[in-house]
Amino acid sequence: MLVSQRLKRLLKLVPGERRFGFYRFLPFFFVLGGAMEWFMINVRIGKETFYDVYRRKQSERLYEARMEKGE
């Protein structure tokens, strides 16, 4: 059996095909997005989270922009 046939059979197991069509998969994507967001906020890799790095880079860019203006 090909992988695509297995995948089709697996996707057919998700309920709501007639009523919602392709949109029946939206709850899975919402949960996946929420889990990814939680991971980025709460899980530390080394000493920093994703948002710690983002805030630091943003403040560095702001500082460099002020230095270029001569403030």
PDB file of N, CA, C, O and CB in Angstrom:
ATOM      1  N   MET A   1       0.849  -1.187   0.000  1.00  0.00           N
ATOM      2  CA  MET A   1       0.000   0.000   0.000  1.00  0.00           C
ATOM      3  C   MET A   1       0.894   1.250   0.000  1.00  0.00           C
ATOM      4  O   MET A   1       1.845   1.336   0.777  1.00  0.00           O
ATOM      5  CB  MET A   1      -0.966  -0.002   1.237  1.00  0.00           C
ATOM      6  N   LEU A   2       0.595   2.181  -0.845  1.00  0.00           N
ATOM      7  CA  LEU A   2       1.379   3.401  -0.933  1.00  0.00           C
ATOM      8  C   LEU A   2       1.139   4.291   0.276  1.00  0.00           C
ATOM      9  O   LEU A   2       0.118   4.185   0.955  1.00  0.00           O
ATOM     10  CB  LEU A   2       1.048   4.152  -2.214  1.00  0.00           C
ATOM     11  N   VAL A   3       2.082   5.153   0.526  1.00  0.00           N
ATOM     12  CA  VAL A   3       1.975   6.071   1.655  1.00  0.00           C
ATOM     13  C   VAL A   3       0.786   7.005   1.476  1.00  0.00           C
ATOM     14  O   VAL A   3       0.084   7.299   2.443  1.00  0.00           O
ATOM     15  CB  VAL A   3       3.269   6.882   1.816  1.00  0.00           C
ATOM     16  N   SER A   4       0.548   7.476   0.258  1.00  0.00           N
ATOM     17  CA  SER A   4      -0.568   8.391   0.015  1.00  0.00           C
ATOM     18  C   SER A   4      -1.908   7.719   0.285  1.00  0.00           C
ATOM     19  O   SER A   4      -2.833   8.365   0.775  1.00  0.00           O
ATOM     20  CB  SER A   4      -0.526   8.909  -1.419  1.00  0.00           C
ATOM     21  N   GLN A   5      -2.023   6.446  -0.026  1.00  0.00           N
ATOM     22  CA  GLN A   5      -3.265   5.727   0.256  1.00  0.00           C
ATOM     23  C   GLN A   5      -3.467   5.569   1.757  1.00  0.00           C
ATOM     24  O   GLN A   5      -4.587   5.689   2.252  1.00  0.00           O
ATOM     25  CB  GLN A   5      -3.257   4.351  -0.424  1.00  0.00           C
ATOM     26  N   ARG A   6      -2.392   5.303   2.473  1.00  0.00           N
ATOM     27  CA  ARG A   6      -2.480   5.206   3.938  1.00  0.00           C
ATOM     28  C   ARG A   6      -2.888   6.544   4.537  1.00  0.00           C
ATOM     29  O   ARG A   6      -3.710   6.606   5.452  1.00  0.00           O
ATOM     30  CB  ARG A   6      -1.132   4.746   4.537  1.00  0.00           C
ATOM     31  N   LEU A   7      -2.307   7.602   4.014  1.00  0.00           N
ATOM     32  CA  LEU A   7      -2.624   8.936   4.509  1.00  0.00           C
ATOM     33  C   LEU A   7      -4.085   9.277   4.235  1.00  0.00           C
ATOM     34  O   LEU A   7      -4.767   9.828   5.099  1.00  0.00           O
ATOM     35  CB  LEU A   7      -1.703   9.982   3.865  1.00  0.00           C
ATOM     36  N   LYS A   8      -4.563   8.955   3.048  1.00  0.00           N
ATOM     37  CA  LYS A   8      -5.976   9.206   2.719  1.00  0.00           C
ATOM     38  C   LYS A   8      -6.903   8.442   3.653  1.00  0.00           C
ATOM     39  O   LYS A   8      -7.918   8.972   4.104  1.00  0.00           O
ATOM     40  CB  LYS A   8      -6.266   8.816   1.262  1.00  0.00           C
ATOM     41  N   ARG A   9      -6.550   7.202   3.936  1.00  0.00           N
ATOM     42  CA  ARG A   9      -7.379   6.382   4.824  1.00  0.00           C
ATOM     43  C   ARG A   9      -7.363   6.965   6.243  1.00  0.00           C
ATOM     44  O   ARG A   9      -8.390   6.973   6.922  1.00  0.00           O
ATOM     45  CB  ARG A   9      -6.879   4.909   4.835  1.00  0.00           C
ATOM     46  N   LEU A  10      -6.217   7.444   6.683  1.00  0.00           N
ATOM     47  CA  LEU A  10      -6.112   8.056   8.008  1.00  0.00           C
ATOM     48  C   LEU A  10      -6.924   9.351   8.082  1.00  0.00           C
ATOM     49  O   LEU A  10      -7.598   9.604   9.081  1.00  0.00           O
ATOM     50  CB  LEU A  10      -4.638   8.336   8.352  1.00  0.00           C
ATOM     51  N   LEU A  11      -6.863  10.162   7.038  1.00  0.00           N
ATOM     52  CA  LEU A  11      -7.610  11.422   7.019  1.00  0.00           C
ATOM     53  C   LEU A  11      -9.116  11.191   6.954  1.00  0.00           C
ATOM     54  O   LEU A  11      -9.889  12.002   7.464  1.00  0.00           O
ATOM     55  CB  LEU A  11      -7.170  12.275   5.837  1.00  0.00           C
ATOM     56  N   LYS A  12      -9.530  10.114   6.346  1.00  0.00           N
ATOM     57  CA  LYS A  12     -10.966   9.799   6.284  1.00  0.00           C
ATOM     58  C   LYS A  12     -11.536   9.447   7.660  1.00  0.00           C
ATOM     59  O   LYS A  12     -12.747   9.519   7.866  1.00  0.00           O
ATOM     60  CB  LYS A  12     -11.208   8.638   5.316  1.00  0.00           C
ATOM     61  N   LEU A  13     -10.664   9.066   8.604  1.00  0.00           N
ATOM     62  CA  LEU A  13     -11.116   8.718   9.956  1.00  0.00           C
ATOM     63  C   LEU A  13     -11.535   9.949  10.763  1.00  0.00           C
ATOM     64  O   LEU A  13     -12.245   9.824  11.761  1.00  0.00           O
ATOM     65  CB  LEU A  13     -10.012   7.972  10.696  1.00  0.00           C
ATOM     66  N   VAL A  14     -11.097  11.137  10.334  1.00  0.00           N
ATOM     67  CA  VAL A  14     -11.471  12.370  11.036  1.00  0.00           C
ATOM     68  C   VAL A  14     -12.937  12.674  10.743  1.00  0.00           C
ATOM     69  O   VAL A  14     -13.321  12.783   9.578  1.00  0.00           O
ATOM     70  CB  VAL A  14     -10.555  13.570  10.607  1.00  0.00           C
ATOM     71  N   PRO A  15     -13.758  12.811  11.780  1.00  0.00           N
ATOM     72  CA  PRO A  15     -15.191  13.021  11.546  1.00  0.00           C
ATOM     73  C   PRO A  15     -15.507  14.406  10.985  1.00  0.00           C
ATOM     74  O   PRO A  15     -14.697  15.328  11.087  1.00  0.00           O
ATOM     75  CB  PRO A  15     -15.953  12.817  12.834  1.00  0.00           C
ATOM     76  N   GLY A  16     -16.695  14.540  10.393  1.00  0.00           N
ATOM     77  CA  GLY A  16     -17.191  15.825   9.912  1.00  0.00           C
ATOM     78  C   GLY A  16     -16.902  16.129   8.471  1.00  0.00           C
ATOM     79  O   GLY A  16     -16.954  17.294   8.077  1.00  0.00           O
ATOM     80  N   GLU A  17     -16.599  15.140   7.667  1.00  0.00           N
ATOM     81  CA  GLU A  17     -16.218  15.388   6.272  1.00  0.00           C
ATOM     82  C   GLU A  17     -17.366  15.997   5.471  1.00  0.00           C
ATOM     83  O   GLU A  17     -17.149  16.937   4.706  1.00  0.00           O
ATOM     84  CB  GLU A  17     -15.760  14.089   5.612  1.00  0.00           C
ATOM     85  N   ARG A  18     -18.571  15.481   5.632  1.00  0.00           N
ATOM     86  CA  ARG A  18     -19.703  15.988   4.847  1.00  0.00           C
ATOM     87  C   ARG A  18     -20.106  17.390   5.276  1.00  0.00           C
ATOM     88  O   ARG A  18     -20.410  18.230   4.429  1.00  0.00           O
ATOM     89  CB  ARG A  18     -20.896  15.050   4.976  1.00  0.00           C
ATOM     90  N   ARG A  19     -20.114  17.653   6.567  1.00  0.00           N
ATOM     91  CA  ARG A  19     -20.592  18.942   7.061  1.00  0.00           C
ATOM     92  C   ARG A  19     -19.544  20.045   6.923  1.00  0.00           C
ATOM     93  O   ARG A  19     -19.857  21.144   6.468  1.00  0.00           O
ATOM     94  CB  ARG A  19     -21.009  18.816   8.509  1.00  0.00           C
ATOM     95  N   PHE A  20     -18.294  19.753   7.317  1.00  0.00           N
ATOM     96  CA  PHE A  20     -17.265  20.794   7.371  1.00  0.00           C
ATOM     97  C   PHE A  20     -16.255  20.730   6.236  1.00  0.00           C
ATOM     98  O   PHE A  20     -15.561  21.714   5.979  1.00  0.00           O
ATOM     99  CB  PHE A  20     -16.541  20.708   8.666  1.00  0.00           C
ATOM    100  N   GLY A  21     -16.157  19.612   5.561  1.00  0.00           N
ATOM    101  CA  GLY A  21     -15.201  19.477   4.468  1.00  0.00           C
ATOM    102  C   GLY A  21     -13.770  19.594   4.959  1.00  0.00           C
ATOM    103  O   GLY A  21     -13.392  18.998   5.968  1.00  0.00           O
ATOM    104  N   PHE A  22     -12.992  20.361   4.238  1.00  0.00           N
ATOM    105  CA  PHE A  22     -11.578  20.535   4.592  1.00  0.00           C
ATOM    106  C   PHE A  22     -11.401  21.225   5.939  1.00  0.00           C
ATOM    107  O   PHE A  22     -10.389  21.018   6.609  1.00  0.00           O
ATOM    108  CB  PHE A  22     -10.866  21.334   3.515  1.00  0.00           C
ATOM    109  N   TYR A  23     -12.370  22.041   6.343  1.00  0.00           N
ATOM    110  CA  TYR A  23     -12.244  22.819   7.565  1.00  0.00           C
ATOM    111  C   TYR A  23     -12.359  21.981   8.828  1.00  0.00           C
ATOM    112  O   TYR A  23     -12.197  22.512   9.927  1.00  0.00           O
ATOM    113  CB  TYR A  23     -13.280  23.887   7.585  1.00  0.00           C
ATOM    114  N   ARG A  24     -12.627  20.717   8.707  1.00  0.00           N
ATOM    115  CA  ARG A  24     -12.723  19.851   9.883  1.00  0.00           C
ATOM    116  C   ARG A  24     -11.368  19.691  10.565  1.00  0.00           C
ATOM    117  O   ARG A  24     -11.309  19.233  11.707  1.00  0.00           O
ATOM    118  CB  ARG A  24     -13.276  18.479   9.489  1.00  0.00           C
ATOM    119  N   PHE A  25     -10.290  20.053   9.898  1.00  0.00           N
ATOM    120  CA  PHE A  25      -8.952  19.932  10.470  1.00  0.00           C
ATOM    121  C   PHE A  25      -8.535  21.165  11.271  1.00  0.00           C
ATOM    122  O   PHE A  25      -7.502  21.141  11.941  1.00  0.00           O
ATOM    123  CB  PHE A  25      -7.949  19.682   9.371  1.00  0.00           C
ATOM    124  N   LEU A  26      -9.316  22.235  11.213  1.00  0.00           N
ATOM    125  CA  LEU A  26      -8.945  23.463  11.915  1.00  0.00           C
ATOM    126  C   LEU A  26      -8.671  23.284  13.404  1.00  0.00           C
ATOM    127  O   LEU A  26      -7.695  23.854  13.892  1.00  0.00           O
ATOM    128  CB  LEU A  26     -10.022  24.467  11.743  1.00  0.00           C
ATOM    129  N   PRO A  27      -9.467  22.530  14.155  1.00  0.00           N
ATOM    130  CA  PRO A  27      -9.149  22.367  15.584  1.00  0.00           C
ATOM    131  C   PRO A  27      -7.754  21.801  15.839  1.00  0.00           C
ATOM    132  O   PRO A  27      -7.101  22.176  16.813  1.00  0.00           O
ATOM    133  CB  PRO A  27     -10.169  21.467  16.230  1.00  0.00           C
ATOM    134  N   PHE A  28      -7.297  20.908  14.977  1.00  0.00           N
ATOM    135  CA  PHE A  28      -5.948  20.364  15.144  1.00  0.00           C
ATOM    136  C   PHE A  28      -4.897  21.455  14.992  1.00  0.00           C
ATOM    137  O   PHE A  28      -3.915  21.484  15.734  1.00  0.00           O
ATOM    138  CB  PHE A  28      -5.693  19.244  14.129  1.00  0.00           C
ATOM    139  N   PHE A  29      -5.103  22.352  14.031  1.00  0.00           N
ATOM    140  CA  PHE A  29      -4.133  23.419  13.815  1.00  0.00           C
ATOM    141  C   PHE A  29      -4.160  24.437  14.951  1.00  0.00           C
ATOM    142  O   PHE A  29      -3.119  24.983  15.318  1.00  0.00           O
ATOM    143  CB  PHE A  29      -4.403  24.113  12.485  1.00  0.00           C
ATOM    144  N   PHE A  30      -5.349  24.699  15.515  1.00  0.00           N
ATOM    145  CA  PHE A  30      -5.425  25.597  16.664  1.00  0.00           C
ATOM    146  C   PHE A  30      -4.677  25.019  17.854  1.00  0.00           C
ATOM    147  O   PHE A  30      -3.944  25.732  18.539  1.00  0.00           O
ATOM    148  CB  PHE A  30      -6.881  25.865  17.040  1.00  0.00           C
ATOM    149  N   VAL A  31      -4.859  23.736  18.096  1.00  0.00           N
ATOM    150  CA  VAL A  31      -4.162  23.085  19.217  1.00  0.00           C
ATOM    151  C   VAL A  31      -2.660  23.065  18.957  1.00  0.00           C
ATOM    152  O   VAL A  31      -1.873  23.322  19.868  1.00  0.00           O
ATOM    153  CB  VAL A  31      -4.690  21.638  19.431  1.00  0.00           C
ATOM    154  N   LEU A  32      -2.259  22.770  17.750  1.00  0.00           N
ATOM    155  CA  LEU A  32      -0.845  22.758  17.413  1.00  0.00           C
ATOM    156  C   LEU A  32      -0.230  24.141  17.592  1.00  0.00           C
ATOM    157  O   LEU A  32       0.872  24.260  18.129  1.00  0.00           O
ATOM    158  CB  LEU A  32      -0.646  22.271  15.979  1.00  0.00           C
ATOM    159  N   GLY A  33      -0.922  25.184  17.151  1.00  0.00           N
ATOM    160  CA  GLY A  33      -0.420  26.550  17.321  1.00  0.00           C
ATOM    161  C   GLY A  33      -0.328  26.946  18.779  1.00  0.00           C
ATOM    162  O   GLY A  33       0.639  27.592  19.185  1.00  0.00           O
ATOM    163  N   GLY A  34      -1.322  26.569  19.578  1.00  0.00           N
ATOM    164  CA  GLY A  34      -1.282  26.870  21.011  1.00  0.00           C
ATOM    165  C   GLY A  34      -0.149  26.151  21.701  1.00  0.00           C
ATOM    166  O   GLY A  34       0.518  26.727  22.560  1.00  0.00           O
ATOM    167  N   ALA A  35       0.082  24.899  21.340  1.00  0.00           N
ATOM    168  CA  ALA A  35       1.178  24.133  21.937  1.00  0.00           C
ATOM    169  C   ALA A  35       2.525  24.733  21.566  1.00  0.00           C
ATOM    170  O   ALA A  35       3.435  24.795  22.393  1.00  0.00           O
ATOM    171  CB  ALA A  35       1.115  22.667  21.492  1.00  0.00           C
ATOM    172  N   MET A  36       2.649  25.172  20.327  1.00  0.00           N
ATOM    173  CA  MET A  36       3.902  25.779  19.896  1.00  0.00           C
ATOM    174  C   MET A  36       4.153  27.100  20.631  1.00  0.00           C
ATOM    175  O   MET A  36       5.282  27.389  21.029  1.00  0.00           O
ATOM    176  CB  MET A  36       3.887  26.009  18.378  1.00  0.00           C
ATOM    177  N   GLU A  37       3.111  27.886  20.805  1.00  0.00           N
ATOM    178  CA  GLU A  37       3.233  29.147  21.526  1.00  0.00           C
ATOM    179  C   GLU A  37       3.620  28.896  22.981  1.00  0.00           C
ATOM    180  O   GLU A  37       4.488  29.590  23.511  1.00  0.00           O
ATOM    181  CB  GLU A  37       1.918  29.940  21.452  1.00  0.00           C
ATOM    182  N   TRP A  38       2.999  27.925  23.630  1.00  0.00           N
ATOM    183  CA  TRP A  38       3.330  27.593  25.009  1.00  0.00           C
ATOM    184  C   TRP A  38       4.792  27.168  25.113  1.00  0.00           C
ATOM    185  O   TRP A  38       5.502  27.568  26.035  1.00  0.00           O
ATOM    186  CB  TRP A  38       2.405  26.479  25.536  1.00  0.00           C
ATOM    187  N   PHE A  39       5.230  26.358  24.162  1.00  0.00           N
ATOM    188  CA  PHE A  39       6.614  25.888  24.148  1.00  0.00           C
ATOM    189  C   PHE A  39       7.585  27.058  24.030  1.00  0.00           C
ATOM    190  O   PHE A  39       8.600  27.102  24.726  1.00  0.00           O
ATOM    191  CB  PHE A  39       6.834  24.901  22.994  1.00  0.00           C
ATOM    192  N   MET A  40       7.270  28.007  23.145  1.00  0.00           N
ATOM    193  CA  MET A  40       8.162  29.142  22.927  1.00  0.00           C
ATOM    194  C   MET A  40       8.227  30.057  24.147  1.00  0.00           C
ATOM    195  O   MET A  40       9.253  30.693  24.386  1.00  0.00           O
ATOM    196  CB  MET A  40       7.711  29.933  21.711  1.00  0.00           C
ATOM    197  N   ILE A  41       7.152  30.132  24.914  1.00  0.00           N
ATOM    198  CA  ILE A  41       7.132  31.001  26.082  1.00  0.00           C
ATOM    199  C   ILE A  41       7.766  30.329  27.296  1.00  0.00           C
ATOM    200  O   ILE A  41       8.509  30.982  28.029  1.00  0.00           O
ATOM    201  CB  ILE A  41       5.705  31.413  26.401  1.00  0.00           C
ATOM    202  N   ASN A  42       7.500  29.069  27.526  1.00  0.00           N
ATOM    203  CA  ASN A  42       7.836  28.428  28.785  1.00  0.00           C
ATOM    204  C   ASN A  42       9.057  27.531  28.793  1.00  0.00           C
ATOM    205  O   ASN A  42       9.630  27.303  29.859  1.00  0.00           O
ATOM    206  CB  ASN A  42       6.712  27.655  29.215  1.00  0.00           C
ATOM    207  N   VAL A  43       9.472  27.021  27.666  1.00  0.00           N
ATOM    208  CA  VAL A  43      10.572  26.065  27.650  1.00  0.00           C
ATOM    209  C   VAL A  43      11.882  26.805  27.417  1.00  0.00           C
ATOM    210  O   VAL A  43      12.046  27.535  26.439  1.00  0.00           O
ATOM    211  CB  VAL A  43      10.352  24.984  26.563  1.00  0.00           C
ATOM    212  N   ARG A  44      12.798  26.595  28.339  1.00  0.00           N
ATOM    213  CA  ARG A  44      14.113  27.234  28.233  1.00  0.00           C
ATOM    214  C   ARG A  44      15.087  26.286  27.555  1.00  0.00           C
ATOM    215  O   ARG A  44      15.200  25.119  27.930  1.00  0.00           O
ATOM    216  CB  ARG A  44      14.643  27.650  29.628  1.00  0.00           C
ATOM    217  N   ILE A  45      15.781  26.793  26.566  1.00  0.00           N
ATOM    218  CA  ILE A  45      16.857  26.054  25.921  1.00  0.00           C
ATOM    219  C   ILE A  45      18.129  26.794  26.305  1.00  0.00           C
ATOM    220  O   ILE A  45      18.346  27.930  25.883  1.00  0.00           O
ATOM    221  CB  ILE A  45      16.668  25.952  24.336  1.00  0.00           C
ATOM    222  N   GLY A  46      18.955  26.156  27.095  1.00  0.00           N
ATOM    223  CA  GLY A  46      20.080  26.860  27.679  1.00  0.00           C
ATOM    224  C   GLY A  46      19.547  27.737  28.799  1.00  0.00           C
ATOM    225  O   GLY A  46      18.944  27.241  29.751  1.00  0.00           O
ATOM    226  N   LYS A  47      19.769  29.039  28.687  1.00  0.00           N
ATOM    227  CA  LYS A  47      19.302  29.966  29.711  1.00  0.00           C
ATOM    228  C   LYS A  47      18.170  30.856  29.226  1.00  0.00           C
ATOM    229  O   LYS A  47      17.661  31.678  29.988  1.00  0.00           O
ATOM    230  CB  LYS A  47      20.443  30.819  30.187  1.00  0.00           C
ATOM    231  N   GLU A  48      17.767  30.705  27.961  1.00  0.00           N
ATOM    232  CA  GLU A  48      16.821  31.649  27.387  1.00  0.00           C
ATOM    233  C   GLU A  48      15.645  30.947  26.712  1.00  0.00           C
ATOM    234  O   GLU A  48      15.751  29.819  26.231  1.00  0.00           O
ATOM    235  CB  GLU A  48      17.525  32.544  26.392  1.00  0.00           C
ATOM    236  N   THR A  49      14.526  31.661  26.699  1.00  0.00           N
ATOM    237  CA  THR A  49      13.384  31.231  25.902  1.00  0.00           C
ATOM    238  C   THR A  49      13.433  31.982  24.576  1.00  0.00           C
ATOM    239  O   THR A  49      14.270  32.865  24.384  1.00  0.00           O
ATOM    240  CB  THR A  49      12.028  31.485  26.653  1.00  0.00           C
ATOM    241  N   PHE A  50      12.540  31.630  23.672  1.00  0.00           N
ATOM    242  CA  PHE A  50      12.467  32.308  22.381  1.00  0.00           C
ATOM    243  C   PHE A  50      12.183  33.802  22.572  1.00  0.00           C
ATOM    244  O   PHE A  50      12.775  34.641  21.892  1.00  0.00           O
ATOM    245  CB  PHE A  50      11.379  31.662  21.496  1.00  0.00           C
ATOM    246  N   TYR A  51      11.283  34.129  23.494  1.00  0.00           N
ATOM    247  CA  TYR A  51      10.901  35.524  23.676  1.00  0.00           C
ATOM    248  C   TYR A  51      11.992  36.342  24.338  1.00  0.00           C
ATOM    249  O   TYR A  51      12.081  37.547  24.101  1.00  0.00           O
ATOM    250  CB  TYR A  51       9.642  35.611  24.490  1.00  0.00           C
ATOM    251  N   ASP A  52      12.833  35.716  25.169  1.00  0.00           N
ATOM    252  CA  ASP A  52      13.987  36.436  25.725  1.00  0.00           C
ATOM    253  C   ASP A  52      14.913  36.877  24.600  1.00  0.00           C
ATOM    254  O   ASP A  52      15.374  38.018  24.580  1.00  0.00           O
ATOM    255  CB  ASP A  52      14.755  35.551  26.741  1.00  0.00           C
ATOM    256  N   VAL A  53      15.183  35.980  23.673  1.00  0.00           N
ATOM    257  CA  VAL A  53      16.049  36.302  22.533  1.00  0.00           C
ATOM    258  C   VAL A  53      15.400  37.372  21.670  1.00  0.00           C
ATOM    259  O   VAL A  53      16.076  38.297  21.221  1.00  0.00           O
ATOM    260  CB  VAL A  53      16.345  35.040  21.690  1.00  0.00           C
ATOM    261  N   TYR A  54      14.100  37.260  21.431  1.00  0.00           N
ATOM    262  CA  TYR A  54      13.393  38.239  20.601  1.00  0.00           C
ATOM    263  C   TYR A  54      13.465  39.627  21.218  1.00  0.00           C
ATOM    264  O   TYR A  54      13.762  40.598  20.523  1.00  0.00           O
ATOM    265  CB  TYR A  54      11.929  37.826  20.409  1.00  0.00           C
ATOM    266  N   ARG A  55      13.196  39.733  22.526  1.00  0.00           N
ATOM    267  CA  ARG A  55      13.245  41.050  23.184  1.00  0.00           C
ATOM    268  C   ARG A  55      14.643  41.629  23.167  1.00  0.00           C
ATOM    269  O   ARG A  55      14.808  42.831  22.960  1.00  0.00           O
ATOM    270  CB  ARG A  55      12.751  40.950  24.624  1.00  0.00           C
ATOM    271  N   ARG A  56      15.656  40.801  23.381  1.00  0.00           N
ATOM    272  CA  ARG A  56      17.031  41.291  23.364  1.00  0.00           C
ATOM    273  C   ARG A  56      17.404  41.804  21.983  1.00  0.00           C
ATOM    274  O   ARG A  56      17.989  42.880  21.860  1.00  0.00           O
ATOM    275  CB  ARG A  56      17.999  40.189  23.796  1.00  0.00           C
ATOM    276  N   LYS A  57      17.073  41.052  20.950  1.00  0.00           N
ATOM    277  CA  LYS A  57      17.392  41.493  19.579  1.00  0.00           C
ATOM    278  C   LYS A  57      16.647  42.781  19.225  1.00  0.00           C
ATOM    279  O   LYS A  57      17.193  43.659  18.557  1.00  0.00           O
ATOM    280  CB  LYS A  57      17.038  40.387  18.562  1.00  0.00           C
ATOM    281  N   GLN A  58      15.405  42.883  19.676  1.00  0.00           N
ATOM    282  CA  GLN A  58      14.626  44.086  19.390  1.00  0.00           C
ATOM    283  C   GLN A  58      15.253  45.303  20.067  1.00  0.00           C
ATOM    284  O   GLN A  58      15.342  46.369  19.457  1.00  0.00           O
ATOM    285  CB  GLN A  58      13.167  43.907  19.851  1.00  0.00           C
ATOM    286  N   SER A  59      15.685  45.160  21.316  1.00  0.00           N
ATOM    287  CA  SER A  59      16.304  46.292  22.002  1.00  0.00           C
ATOM    288  C   SER A  59      17.654  46.631  21.377  1.00  0.00           C
ATOM    289  O   SER A  59      18.030  47.802  21.335  1.00  0.00           O
ATOM    290  CB  SER A  59      16.473  45.987  23.497  1.00  0.00           C
ATOM    291  N   GLU A  60      18.396  45.623  20.888  1.00  0.00           N
ATOM    292  CA  GLU A  60      19.657  45.904  20.204  1.00  0.00           C
ATOM    293  C   GLU A  60      19.423  46.697  18.925  1.00  0.00           C
ATOM    294  O   GLU A  60      20.170  47.629  18.625  1.00  0.00           O
ATOM    295  CB  GLU A  60      20.395  44.602  19.887  1.00  0.00           C
ATOM    296  N   ARG A  61      18.385  46.328  18.166  1.00  0.00           N
ATOM    297  CA  ARG A  61      18.074  47.069  16.937  1.00  0.00           C
ATOM    298  C   ARG A  61      17.671  48.507  17.252  1.00  0.00           C
ATOM    299  O   ARG A  61      18.075  49.437  16.553  1.00  0.00           O
ATOM    300  CB  ARG A  61      16.950  46.367  16.155  1.00  0.00           C
ATOM    301  N   LEU A  62      16.887  48.685  18.289  1.00  0.00           N
ATOM    302  CA  LEU A  62      16.471  50.027  18.697  1.00  0.00           C
ATOM    303  C   LEU A  62      17.675  50.867  19.104  1.00  0.00           C
ATOM    304  O   LEU A  62      17.765  52.039  18.739  1.00  0.00           O
ATOM    305  CB  LEU A  62      15.466  49.949  19.855  1.00  0.00           C
ATOM    306  N   TYR A  63      18.602  50.276  19.858  1.00  0.00           N
ATOM    307  CA  TYR A  63      19.811  50.968  20.293  1.00  0.00           C
ATOM    308  C   TYR A  63      20.668  51.374  19.104  1.00  0.00           C
ATOM    309  O   TYR A  63      21.171  52.496  19.046  1.00  0.00           O
ATOM    310  CB  TYR A  63      20.617  50.087  21.244  1.00  0.00           C
ATOM    311  N   GLU A  64      20.834  50.451  18.149  1.00  0.00           N
ATOM    312  CA  GLU A  64      21.630  50.770  16.960  1.00  0.00           C
ATOM    313  C   GLU A  64      20.979  51.885  16.132  1.00  0.00           C
ATOM    314  O   GLU A  64      21.679  52.734  15.582  1.00  0.00           O
ATOM    315  CB  GLU A  64      21.817  49.513  16.093  1.00  0.00           C
ATOM    316  N   ALA A  65      19.663  51.886  16.044  1.00  0.00           N
ATOM    317  CA  ALA A  65      18.977  52.935  15.303  1.00  0.00           C
ATOM    318  C   ALA A  65      19.174  54.291  15.980  1.00  0.00           C
ATOM    319  O   ALA A  65      19.355  55.299  15.297  1.00  0.00           O
ATOM    320  CB  ALA A  65      17.481  52.611  15.179  1.00  0.00           C
ATOM    321  N   ARG A  66      19.142  54.329  17.305  1.00  0.00           N
ATOM    322  CA  ARG A  66      19.380  55.588  18.022  1.00  0.00           C
ATOM    323  C   ARG A  66      20.813  56.066  17.852  1.00  0.00           C
ATOM    324  O   ARG A  66      21.055  57.268  17.744  1.00  0.00           O
ATOM    325  CB  ARG A  66      19.066  55.422  19.506  1.00  0.00           C
ATOM    326  N   MET A  67      21.765  55.139  17.828  1.00  0.00           N
ATOM    327  CA  MET A  67      23.164  55.523  17.655  1.00  0.00           C
ATOM    328  C   MET A  67      23.398  56.096  16.249  1.00  0.00           C
ATOM    329  O   MET A  67      24.194  57.020  16.081  1.00  0.00           O
ATOM    330  CB  MET A  67      24.089  54.309  17.902  1.00  0.00           C
ATOM    331  N   GLU A  68      22.720  55.561  15.264  1.00  0.00           N
ATOM    332  CA  GLU A  68      22.867  56.068  13.901  1.00  0.00           C
ATOM    333  C   GLU A  68      22.299  57.469  13.772  1.00  0.00           C
ATOM    334  O   GLU A  68      22.825  58.285  13.014  1.00  0.00           O
ATOM    335  CB  GLU A  68      22.183  55.138  12.910  1.00  0.00           C
ATOM    336  N   LYS A  69      21.216  57.761  14.514  1.00  0.00           N
ATOM    337  CA  LYS A  69      20.636  59.105  14.486  1.00  0.00           C
ATOM    338  C   LYS A  69      21.496  60.095  15.253  1.00  0.00           C
ATOM    339  O   LYS A  69      21.412  61.301  15.024  1.00  0.00           O
ATOM    340  CB  LYS A  69      19.225  59.088  15.062  1.00  0.00           C
ATOM    341  N   GLY A  70      22.319  59.593  16.161  1.00  0.00           N
ATOM    342  CA  GLY A  70      23.193  60.483  16.925  1.00  0.00           C
ATOM    343  C   GLY A  70      22.598  60.936  18.235  1.00  0.00           C
ATOM    344  O   GLY A  70      22.995  61.971  18.769  1.00  0.00           O
ATOM    345  N   GLU A  71      21.672  60.198  18.753  1.00  0.00           N
ATOM    346  CA  GLU A  71      21.051  60.586  20.036  1.00  0.00           C
ATOM    347  C   GLU A  71      21.932  60.218  21.194  1.00  0.00           C
ATOM    348  O   GLU A  71      21.575  60.467  22.346  1.00  0.00           O
ATOM    349  CB  GLU A  71      19.685  59.929  20.206  1.00  0.00           C
TER     350      GLU A  71
END
